[in-house]
Amino acid sequence: MDNYKQHLRRLAVHDEAFVSVLLGDENAPGACALDQRTVALARFAATIAVDAAASSVQHAVALALAAGATNADIVATLGAVTPVTGAAQVVSSAPKVALALGYDVEAALELLDP
């Protein structure tokens, strides 16, 4: 059986041992076939989708950067989730993401006010 099929089957039946591997040790053999950069960007996207707190967004961004993602990759991922999460969710997340990247977008916007 293909590895991905086995993973889907184990998730579908809520195989506790497999779920524990996914939740606990991200480096466990067979836990994930994706490279660390892709995993980090997917997790960042999930933090946006669930409307995570700013500290969670900062953590996800830091992990993505440490895994080799660039600021542009992170912003592109934010844009990529827009059709799924909706524009309102992405707009409300943008300042959290900006701060995590070291850019205070709200302060920058204030400078534009006459």
Contacts in CASP RR format, 6 or more apart in sequence:
PFRMAT RR
TARGET T0000
AUTHOR 0000-0000-0000
METHOD contacts of the structure
MODEL  1
MDNYKQHLRRLAVHDEAFVSVLLGDENAPGACALDQRTVALARFAATIAV
DAAASSVQHAVALALAAGATNADIVATLGAVTPVTGAAQVVSSAPKVALA
LGYDVEAALELLDP
1 9 0 8 1.000
3 30 0 8 1.000
3 33 0 8 1.000
4 33 0 8 1.000
7 18 0 8 1.000
10 18 0 8 1.000
11 18 0 8 1.000
11 19 0 8 1.000
21 28 0 8 1.000
21 30 0 8 1.000
21 31 0 8 1.000
22 31 0 8 1.000
22 32 0 8 1.000
25 31 0 8 1.000
26 32 0 8 1.000
26 39 0 8 1.000
32 39 0 8 1.000
34 42 0 8 1.000
36 67 0 8 1.000
36 68 0 8 1.000
37 64 0 8 1.000
37 67 0 8 1.000
37 68 0 8 1.000
37 69 0 8 1.000
37 73 0 8 1.000
39 67 0 8 1.000
40 60 0 8 1.000
40 63 0 8 1.000
40 64 0 8 1.000
40 66 0 8 1.000
40 67 0 8 1.000
40 68 0 8 1.000
40 69 0 8 1.000
41 64 0 8 1.000
41 67 0 8 1.000
41 69 0 8 1.000
41 73 0 8 1.000
41 74 0 8 1.000
41 77 0 8 1.000
43 60 0 8 1.000
43 63 0 8 1.000
43 64 0 8 1.000
44 57 0 8 1.000
44 60 0 8 1.000
44 61 0 8 1.000
44 63 0 8 1.000
44 64 0 8 1.000
44 69 0 8 1.000
44 74 0 8 1.000
44 77 0 8 1.000
45 77 0 8 1.000
45 80 0 8 1.000
45 81 0 8 1.000
46 60 0 8 1.000
47 56 0 8 1.000
47 57 0 8 1.000
47 60 0 8 1.000
48 57 0 8 1.000
48 78 0 8 1.000
48 81 0 8 1.000
48 85 0 8 1.000
48 89 0 8 1.000
48 90 0 8 1.000
48 93 0 8 1.000
48 97 0 8 1.000
49 81 0 8 1.000
49 84 0 8 1.000
49 85 0 8 1.000
49 89 0 8 1.000
51 89 0 8 1.000
51 92 0 8 1.000
51 93 0 8 1.000
52 60 0 8 1.000
54 96 0 8 1.000
54 99 0 8 1.000
54 100 0 8 1.000
57 93 0 8 1.000
57 96 0 8 1.000
57 97 0 8 1.000
57 100 0 8 1.000
58 96 0 8 1.000
58 99 0 8 1.000
58 100 0 8 1.000
60 100 0 8 1.000
61 74 0 8 1.000
61 97 0 8 1.000
61 100 0 8 1.000
61 101 0 8 1.000
62 100 0 8 1.000
64 73 0 8 1.000
64 74 0 8 1.000
65 71 0 8 1.000
65 74 0 8 1.000
69 77 0 8 1.000
71 101 0 8 1.000
74 97 0 8 1.000
74 101 0 8 1.000
75 97 0 8 1.000
75 101 0 8 1.000
78 90 0 8 1.000
78 93 0 8 1.000
78 94 0 8 1.000
78 97 0 8 1.000
79 90 0 8 1.000
81 90 0 8 1.000
82 90 0 8 1.000
94 105 0 8 1.000
95 105 0 8 1.000
95 106 0 8 1.000
98 104 0 8 1.000
98 105 0 8 1.000
99 105 0 8 1.000
END
